[in-house]
Amino acid sequence: MKIGELAARTRVAPRLIRYYEQQGLLVAARADNGYRTYTDDHVERVGRIAGLVQAGIPTRLVKVLLDAEDRAARDEPTCPKEVAEQLAAELGPIEERIACLTRSRDTIRGFLERTRHEVVLREADAGHPA
């Protein structure tokens, strides 16, 4: 498949898919005409990359995680000490982002619960179960 179809199937812009390639997160084959070609495996990988990036994981760490997953799939050691150190160093900032998002969510939820628009909150909760 071409990049446009991959983008449509993953809901990731072609520009981002190219960026993922530049960062070494994704490798596409090239057709004789130079166009990138992708498989169903790329759909899954792009979805995984996008999910990690949306979760606030920097692409340099996404690469480390994906490389470890690839090694695990080949039954190779997956977490050398350097990788463990990189992952551990990221935990603090991730926890801080989670705490900030939790405070924001609680503030918005509290505001809606105290207003006459609590029905909006109930409708939102019904559409997004925890």
C-alpha positions, 0 to 999 in steps of 0.5 A, a space after each residue: 500500500 502507498 503512504 496515503 492508504 497507510 495514513 487513512 488506515 492509521 489516521 496518522 498524517 503522511 507527514 508524520 509517517 515520513 517523520 517516523 521514518 526519518 527518526 528510524 521508527 519505521 522502515 518502508 520498502 521502495 517500489 521501482 518508481 521510488 514510492 514508499 510501500 507498506 504492509 499490514 505490519 506497518 499499520 500496526 507499527 504506526 498505530 503503536 508509534 502514534 499511541 506512544 507519541 500521543 502518550 507523551 513518550 519522546 520519539 527517541 524513547 519510542 525507538 528504544 521501546 520498539 527496538 526492545 519489542 523487536 528483540 523480544 520477538 526474536 527471543 533476544 535480550 531486550 533490556 540492556 542496562 543502558 536501556 533500563 537507565 533510559 526508561 527509568 529516567 523517563 518515569 519521573 517526567 511521565 509521572 509529572 504529566 500524569 499528575 498534571 493531567 489528573 489535576 486538570 481532569 479533576 478541576 474540570 469535573 469538579 466545576 461541571 459537578 457544581 454547575 447546572 451543566 452536570 448533565 453534560 458531564 454525565 453524557 460525556 461519562 456515558 460516551 467514555 466509560 472508564 
